[in-house]
Amino acid sequence: DGKVYAPADGMISAVMDSKHAVGITADNQAEILIHVGLDTVNLKGKHFHVKMKSGDTVKVGDCILEFDLEAIKAEGYDVITPVIISNHFNYSSVDAA
């Protein structure tokens, strides 16, 4: 729907200058990277609107950023949005819910 919602309670740990990716440190210390699209860094923030900044506290379901899904597709970018646990090695398993 062109929106990214917090998947966990925690804190915004990073917002890329290009607005296409956000890092969250969850309350359980999981480091979560949400990356909207592939190669969308090349858009340099065009079509993205970040709703929060580094240091902000988030709760599950809070809207973190919005983007124009159709405009990004029209520019030829794949809008698949990986959600990566970057410190996965700290856990015996990571399961999608």
Helices and strands as residue ranges (DSSP letters): E 3-5, E 10-15, E 21-26, E 31-35, G 40-43, E 48-50, E 57-58, E 63-67, H 69-74, E 83-85, G 88-90
